[in-house]
Amino acid sequence: MKVLVVGSGGREHALCWKIKASPLVTEVLCAPGNAGTTSVARNVPIKANDVAGLLELARSEKVDLAVIGPEEPLCMGLADKLRAAGILVFGPDASGARLEGSKVFAKEFLGRHRIPTGQFRRFDRSGTAKSYLEACTQWPQVIKASGLAGGKGVTIVHSAREGCTLLDALMEERTLGEAGNEVVIEEFLEGEEVSVLAITDGEALLILDPVMDHKQVGDGDTGPNTGGMGVCSPVTVLSRRVMRQIEQHVLVATLHGMRLEELSFRGVLFVGLMLTESGPRVLEYNCRFGDPEAQALMRRMRSDLVPYLIATAKGKRGELEGPEWDSRVCVGVVGAAEGYPGPVRKGDPILGLEEAGKEPEVVVFHGGTRLRNRDVVTDGGRVVCVTSLGKDVGEARQRAYAAFDKLQWEGRFCRRDIGTRHLARGPGTS
């Protein structure tokens, strides 16, 4: 079968890599792809938000299955259009994608269905939002742009002055465009942050192994939020008891809520959670595989991914048993370009990719890269994600950083503490 993967990031490289390994697949197309996807797919220069172009591509290439990576085309209704054309799609319709496309909708959905989350208020005017902050007595607070912001729409503020400055930027200066038309201000939750993803066709859930992302740009969780600076899986802090709570009170409750509200969802439900002293609390929903979460999951999934994609697209997820997972630990280290998560320089040659890939159990997934003649150059904020498997966190970390240190480009940087939260912990089994 011929599979089209939509997107150009590290998530899409990992998906192409895993899908290409399936004996069911004859060819993988990636639109638009990056320098890394050229090794496992045929890149097609159509942007991920070009709905009409992608629809024509799927028709002309007689694509059997489309897998939509990023959130923007899902929120724009790409899955709806492809399904209407008779093409199998792994990815929710626009109605289901609202869970990510609008923070306001997501928080109100959580409230309607009594799914545990932090207290919040929504605002569509900067003046009333500022008045609310000026009356706050508990700090810090979390301000979220309601719309899509590429992982850059969440900010922790520690004072009313800091918060009001941010609100001016979001709602008056429009630094994130339409994403800041509405904002959510919510209580700051303390604890460990984890990501739990489930493949679902709206009827049955397949819960994937949990992962721990590292959102802030600097070591020790300092600096602004990013799309993700690294990942570790499995997550030792999650006990079986807590996972049962997440399954029943979050995932099953979300599925029930989607049915009641007739949200069509055939894809990946991604739930960002904070493990507080009072139990797990939902921070956010995503409507697709995360980045860099997908890279770790694709490395650790031993089973063929494609049957799960097909079954979900057909509404028959419940007919398959769960996949087999590699028991080893995966650590993924994101290498970023100078300036990230702000404006970044592009076009710098990347050296050492072949040498890095020769490290034991290492796969380097490309994110913000492109080919310039025969050279691989930087083309985005998160340039690569260096993943490694190891018998434990220490070994996986050592291999990942050894490989990363073989890479060179102007202004490169990474966090040096990916996975360290796991080092002092044993497995969570109680």
C-alpha positions in Angstrom: 0.0 0.0 0.0 1.0 3.6 -0.5 1.0 5.9 2.6 1.1 9.7 2.7 2.6 11.3 5.8 1.8 15.0 6.1 4.3 17.3 7.9 8.0 18.2 8.0 9.2 17.8 11.6 10.9 15.2 13.7 7.5 13.5 14.4 7.0 13.0 10.7 10.5 11.6 10.1 9.9 9.1 12.9 6.5 8.1 11.5 7.9 7.7 8.0 10.8 5.6 9.4 8.4 3.3 11.3 5.8 3.1 8.5 8.5 2.3 5.9 9.6 -0.7 8.0 6.2 -2.3 7.6 5.9 -5.2 5.1 2.4 -3.9 4.2 3.9 -0.7 2.7 5.3 -0.4 -0.8 6.0 3.4 -0.8 5.9 6.3 1.7 5.3 9.9 0.5 6.0 12.8 2.8 4.6 16.3 2.2 6.6 18.4 2.5 9.1 16.4 4.5 12.7 17.3 5.4 16.3 16.3 4.7 15.9 13.2 6.9 12.7 11.9 5.4 14.3 11.6 2.0 16.0 8.4 3.3 12.7 6.6 3.9 10.1 8.5 1.8 9.6 10.4 -1.4 9.3 14.1 -0.4 6.6 16.1 -2.2 6.9 19.9 -2.0 3.4 20.6 -0.7 3.1 22.5 2.6 1.2 20.8 5.4 -1.4 23.6 5.5 -2.1 23.4 1.8 -5.4 21.4 2.1 -6.3 21.7 -1.6 -2.9 20.7 -2.7 -2.7 17.7 -0.4 -6.1 16.5 -1.5 -5.1 16.6 -5.1 -1.8 14.8 -4.3 -3.7 12.0 -2.5 -6.0 11.6 -5.4 -3.4 11.7 -8.1 -1.0 9.3 -6.3 -3.9 7.0 -5.4 -2.8 7.0 -1.7 -4.2 4.2 0.3 -3.7 5.8 3.7 -3.0 9.4 4.9 -1.3 10.0 8.2 -1.6 13.6 9.3 1.2 14.7 11.6 0.8 18.4 12.6 -2.2 20.0 14.3 -2.7 22.9 11.9 -4.0 20.8 8.9 -6.2 18.8 11.3 -7.8 21.9 12.7 -8.2 23.2 9.1 -10.3 20.1 8.2 -7.8 18.2 6.1 -8.9 14.8 7.5 -12.6 15.7 6.7 -11.7 16.5 3.0 -9.6 13.4 2.5 -12.3 11.1 4.0 -15.0 12.8 1.9 -12.8 11.8 -1.1 -12.8 8.1 0.0 -9.3 8.0 1.4 -8.5 6.3 4.6 -7.1 8.8 7.2 -5.4 8.5 10.5 -6.2 11.8 12.2 -9.3 13.4 13.7 -11.8 15.5 11.8 -11.9 19.2 12.6 -14.5 18.7 15.3 -12.2 16.4 17.3 -9.2 18.6 16.6 -10.9 21.5 18.5 -9.6 19.8 21.6 -6.2 21.2 20.6 -7.2 24.0 18.4 -8.9 26.0 21.2 -7.6 26.0 24.7 -10.9 27.6 25.8 -12.9 24.8 24.2 -10.7 22.2 25.8 -10.9 23.6 29.3 -14.7 24.0 29.0 -14.9 20.4 27.7 -13.0 19.2 30.7 -15.3 21.1 33.0 -18.5 19.8 31.3 -17.4 16.2 31.7 -15.8 16.6 35.2 -12.4 15.6 34.1 -9.8 16.7 36.6 -7.9 19.8 35.6 -6.7 23.1 37.1 -9.1 26.0 37.9 -9.3 28.5 35.1 -10.9 31.7 33.6 -11.3 32.6 29.9 -10.9 36.1 28.6 -11.4 37.7 25.2 -10.4 41.2 26.3 -7.0 42.2 27.6 -8.5 44.8 30.1 -10.6 42.2 32.0 -7.8 39.7 31.9 -5.4 42.3 33.5 -8.0 43.2 36.1 -8.2 39.5 37.0 -4.5 39.2 37.4 -4.2 42.3 39.5 -6.7 40.8 41.9 -4.9 37.5 42.1 -3.4 36.5 45.5 -1.8 33.2 44.5 1.3 33.1 42.3 2.5 31.9 39.8 -0.3 31.8 37.3 -0.3 30.2 33.8 -1.4 32.2 30.8 -2.3 30.3 27.6 -3.1 31.6 24.2 -6.2 29.8 23.2 -5.3 29.1 19.6 -2.5 27.1 17.9 0.9 28.6 18.8 3.4 25.8 17.9 4.1 24.9 21.5 4.9 28.6 22.4 1.6 29.7 23.7 2.0 28.7 27.4 3.8 31.1 29.8 4.2 30.9 33.6 4.1 34.4 35.1 5.1 35.3 38.6 3.5 38.7 39.1 0.6 40.8 37.8 3.1 43.1 36.1 4.7 40.3 34.2 1.3 38.9 33.3 0.0 42.2 32.1 3.0 42.7 29.9 2.4 39.3 28.3 -1.3 40.0 27.8 -0.4 43.2 26.0 1.9 41.2 23.7 -0.7 38.4 23.0 -3.9 40.4 22.8 -2.9 43.8 21.7 0.4 43.4 19.8 -0.7 40.0 18.4 2.7 38.4 18.7 1.1 35.0 18.2 -1.5 36.2 15.7 -5.0 35.0 16.0 -3.9 32.4 18.7 -4.1 35.3 21.2 -7.6 36.4 20.4 -8.7 34.6 23.6 -6.6 33.5 26.5 -7.0 31.1 29.4 -5.5 32.0 32.8 -5.3 29.0 35.1 -3.8 28.0 38.4 -0.2 26.8 38.5 -0.1 23.1 39.2 2.9 21.5 40.9 4.2 18.0 40.4 5.7 15.8 37.6 4.5 16.5 34.0 3.9 13.4 31.8 2.4 12.7 28.5 0.0 9.8 27.9 -1.1 9.1 24.3 -3.9 6.8 23.2 -4.8 5.6 19.7 -8.6 5.8 19.3 -11.3 5.5 16.7 -13.8 7.1 19.1 -15.0 3.7 20.3 -11.9 1.9 21.7 -8.7 3.1 23.3 -5.2 1.8 22.8 -3.1 3.4 25.5 0.6 3.8 24.5 3.5 3.7 26.8 3.8 7.0 28.7 6.6 9.5 27.9 8.1 12.5 29.7 8.8 15.6 27.7 11.0 18.4 28.8 9.2 21.6 27.7 11.4 24.5 29.0 14.4 25.5 26.9 17.0 25.4 29.7 18.5 22.9 32.1 16.6 22.5 35.3 13.3 23.5 33.6 14.3 27.1 33.2 13.5 29.6 30.5 10.5 29.9 28.2 8.3 26.9 27.1 9.2 25.3 23.8 7.7 22.5 21.6 9.8 20.1 23.6 13.6 19.8 24.2 13.9 16.1 24.9 12.0 13.0 25.9 12.4 9.9 28.0 10.3 6.7 27.9 9.1 4.7 29.9 8.2 7.0 32.8 9.3 5.5 36.2 7.2 8.0 38.2 3.9 6.6 36.9 2.7 3.7 39.1 0.1 1.2 37.9 -2.4 2.8 40.4 -1.9 6.3 38.9 -2.1 4.9 35.3 -5.5 3.3 36.3 -6.7 6.7 37.5 -5.6 8.3 34.3 -7.3 5.6 32.2 -10.6 5.8 34.0 -10.9 9.5 35.0 -9.2 11.1 32.0 -9.0 8.9 28.9 -12.3 6.9 29.2 -14.1 10.1 30.4 -12.7 12.0 27.5 -13.9 9.3 25.1 -17.3 9.4 26.7 -17.4 13.2 26.4 -16.4 13.1 22.7 -19.3 10.7 22.0 -21.8 12.8 23.8 -20.7 15.9 21.9 -20.3 14.1 18.6 -16.7 14.9 18.1 -15.3 12.7 15.4 -11.9 11.3 16.4 -9.9 8.6 14.6 -6.3 9.2 15.5 -4.1 9.9 18.5 -5.5 11.6 21.6 -2.5 13.1 23.4 -3.1 14.2 27.1 -0.5 16.3 28.9 -0.9 15.7 32.6 0.5 17.0 35.9 0.8 14.4 38.7 -0.1 16.5 41.7 -0.5 15.5 45.3 -4.3 15.4 44.7 -3.9 13.1 41.7 -3.4 13.5 37.9 -4.7 16.8 36.4 -5.1 17.5 32.7 -2.9 20.3 31.4 -3.8 20.1 27.7 -5.1 18.0 24.9 -3.3 17.4 21.6 -5.0 15.8 18.6 -1.9 14.1 17.2 1.4 12.4 18.0 3.7 14.7 20.0 7.1 15.9 18.9 9.5 14.6 20.4 7.2 12.1 22.0 6.6 10.3 18.7 10.3 9.7 18.2 10.6 7.8 21.5 7.5 5.8 20.9 8.5 4.8 17.4 11.9 3.7 18.7 10.3 1.5 21.5 7.4 0.0 19.6 8.4 -3.4 18.3 5.1 -4.2 16.6 4.2 -3.0 13.2 2.5 0.4 13.5 0.6 0.3 10.2 -2.1 -2.2 11.2 -3.0 0.1 14.1 -3.2 3.1 11.7 -5.4 1.2 9.3 -7.7 -0.3 11.9 -8.2 3.2 13.5 -8.9 4.8 10.2 -11.5 2.2 9.5 -13.1 2.5 12.9 -12.0 -1.0 13.9 -9.4 -0.2 16.5 -11.0 -2.6 19.0 -10.2 -5.6 16.7 -6.4 -5.5 17.5 -4.5 -6.4 20.6 -2.0 -4.0 22.1 1.5 -3.7 20.6 4.8 -5.2 21.9 7.2 -2.7 23.5 10.9 -2.8 23.8 11.7 -3.0 27.5 14.7 -0.7 27.2 14.7 3.0 27.9 14.7 5.6 25.1 16.2 9.0 25.6 15.8 11.7 22.9 17.8 14.9 23.0 16.7 17.8 20.8 19.3 19.8 19.2 18.1 23.4 18.5 19.2 26.4 16.5 20.5 29.6 18.0 17.7 31.8 19.2 15.1 29.0 19.7 12.2 29.3 20.8 12.4 32.8 19.3 13.5 33.7 15.8 16.3 31.5 14.6 19.0 31.6 12.0 18.7 29.1 9.1 20.8 27.7 6.4 23.8 26.6 8.5 25.4 23.3 7.3 25.0 20.3 9.7 28.2 18.2 10.0 28.6 14.8 11.7 25.3 13.2 10.9 26.8 10.0 9.5 29.2 9.7 12.5 26.4 10.3 15.0 24.2 7.6 13.4 27.0 5.1 14.0 26.8 5.3 17.8 25.2 2.1 19.3 21.4 2.0 19.2 21.2 5.6 18.0 18.8 7.0 15.4 18.9 10.7 14.5 15.5 12.1 13.5 15.5 15.3 11.5 13.2 18.2 12.4 14.1 21.6 11.0 16.4 20.5 8.2 16.5 20.7 4.4 18.8 19.8 1.6 20.8 22.5 -0.2 22.3 20.7 -3.1 23.9 17.7 -1.3 24.3 19.4 2.0 22.0 19.1 5.0 21.4 22.6 6.5 19.3 23.9 9.4 15.8 25.1 8.5 14.0 25.6 11.8 14.2 25.9 15.6 14.3 22.2 16.6 16.9 20.9 14.2 17.2 17.2 15.2 16.2 14.7 17.9 19.0 12.3 18.7 17.3 9.1 20.1 19.0 6.2 21.8 18.0 2.9 23.5 19.7 1.6 26.5 19.3 -1.0 29.3 18.7 1.9 31.7 18.4 5.7 31.6 22.1 6.2 32.3 23.2 4.1 29.3 20.5 5.6 27.0 21.6 9.1 28.0 25.3 8.4 27.5 24.7 7.1 24.0 22.4 9.9 23.0 24.7 12.7 24.2 27.8 10.9 22.7 26.0 11.0 19.3 24.8 14.6 19.8 28.3 15.7 20.4 29.4 14.5 17.0 27.0 16.9 15.4 28.1 20.4 14.5 26.3 23.5 13.2 26.7 27.2 14.0 24.9 28.1 17.3 23.7 24.6 18.1 22.6 23.8 21.7 20.7 21.3 23.7 19.6 20.6 27.3 22.1 18.5 29.1 19.7 17.1 31.7 17.3 15.0 29.6 16.3 12.0 31.6 18.0 12.9 34.8 14.7 13.0 36.7 14.6 9.2 36.2 18.1 8.4 37.4 17.3 8.3 41.2 14.0 6.4 40.7 13.2 2.8 40.4 10.3 1.6 38.3 6.8 2.8 39.4 4.9 -0.4 40.1 2.6 0.2 43.0 
